[in-house]
Amino acid sequence: MTRVQTWAIAGIGALALMMGVMFAGMAVTSAQEGSPTATPAATEAPSGDDGDATPAPEDGTDEDGDGRDCPEKEGDATEETATDA
């Protein structure tokens, strides 16, 4: 590659970098202009709803979805094998 080609490619790359920085700066500036978005107000729950988002699991149910029951709920949480100690 000749010296002219090397400088031409370097110049085009520098120009592209500068344009990218300018466009990014303009995008950030335009995103911050105008009136801010209002924060939505809290609403009352519909009548008949007790307000719980999710029901509490029953004792011994599979909370993690791994197919095992919860040992803490069944009372065998302290169970260890000889290799665990």
C-alpha positions in Angstrom: 0.0 0.0 0.0 1.4 3.4 -0.9 1.9 6.2 1.5 -1.0 8.2 0.0 -3.4 5.2 0.5 -2.3 4.8 4.1 -2.9 8.5 4.9 -6.2 8.5 3.1 -7.5 5.5 5.1 -6.2 7.1 8.3 -8.0 10.3 7.4 -11.2 8.6 6.6 -11.1 6.6 9.9 -10.4 9.8 11.9 -13.3 11.6 10.2 -15.6 8.7 10.9 -14.6 8.7 14.5 -15.3 12.4 14.9 -18.6 12.1 13.2 -19.6 9.2 15.5 -18.6 11.3 18.6 -20.7 14.2 17.3 -23.7 12.1 16.6 -23.5 10.4 20.0 -23.3 13.8 21.7 -26.3 15.1 19.7 -28.3 12.0 20.6 -27.6 12.5 24.3 -28.4 16.2 24.2 -31.7 15.6 22.3 -32.8 12.9 24.7 -32.4 15.3 27.6 -34.4 18.2 26.0 -38.1 18.8 26.5 -40.3 18.3 29.5 -39.5 15.4 31.8 -41.8 12.5 31.9 -44.2 12.6 34.8 -44.0 9.9 37.4 -47.2 7.9 37.5 -49.3 8.2 40.7 -50.1 5.1 42.8 -53.6 3.8 42.3 -55.9 2.0 44.7 -56.3 -1.7 44.3 -59.6 -2.9 42.9 -62.3 -3.8 45.5 -62.1 -7.4 46.6 -58.3 -7.6 46.2 -56.5 -8.2 49.5 -53.4 -6.6 48.2 -51.1 -9.6 48.1 -49.1 -9.8 44.9 -48.4 -13.5 45.2 -49.8 -16.0 47.7 -47.4 -17.5 50.3 -46.5 -21.1 49.5 -47.8 -23.8 51.7 -45.6 -25.7 54.1 -43.4 -28.3 52.3 -44.1 -27.0 48.8 -41.6 -26.7 46.0 -40.6 -23.0 46.0 -37.6 -23.2 43.7 -39.1 -25.4 41.1 -36.3 -27.9 41.4 -38.6 -30.8 42.2 -37.6 -31.0 45.9 -39.8 -30.0 48.8 -38.5 -27.3 51.1 -36.5 -29.0 53.9 -36.8 -25.9 56.2 -40.5 -26.3 56.2 -40.4 -30.1 56.9 -37.9 -29.9 59.8 -34.9 -31.8 58.3 -32.8 -28.7 57.5 -30.0 -29.8 59.7 -29.6 -33.2 58.0 -26.0 -33.9 57.0 -24.2 -36.8 55.6 -20.8 -38.1 56.7 -19.1 -36.5 53.7 -20.5 -33.0 54.4 -18.8 -32.6 57.7 
